[in-house]
Amino acid sequence: MNFELVSTAFAQGTETAPRAPMWPMFLAIFVVFYFFLIRPQQKRQKETQSMLNTLTKGDRVVTIGGIHGTIVAIKKQGEKPVGDDIVILKVSDSTRLEMLRSSIARVISREGEPSKEIAGKG
């Protein structure tokens, strides 16, 4: 058998079609990822950092672990303005917990503002 003729016949029948450049598709995928994933995450991080920076004594907060309490004091740790500060939470009349500022998940109400919680909800 002459395999040279078979391979020559297959080679003659194939033509390569012109290919479109791939960079516009990659650019479109990056834009979609940016607007649907990266940008919202950066926005949430800025909001969280802003909330943590504005914590003050008297704020009612919820921790990442779900503990509700009122900020009694904030101890500065390190040289950073808002680094790894320790927040002291009053959970009940005789219970105070020390937590990192970064462990605060959200602020329920600020000092001087009326509480947003609904009584009797449960």
Secondary structure, DSSP 8 states (H G I E B T S, - for coil): --HHHHHHHHHHH--------SHHHHHHHHHHHIIIIIHHHHHHHHHHHHHHHT--TT-EEEETT--EEEEEEEE--SSSTTSS-EEEEEEETTEEEEEEGGGEEEEEE-TTS-----TT--
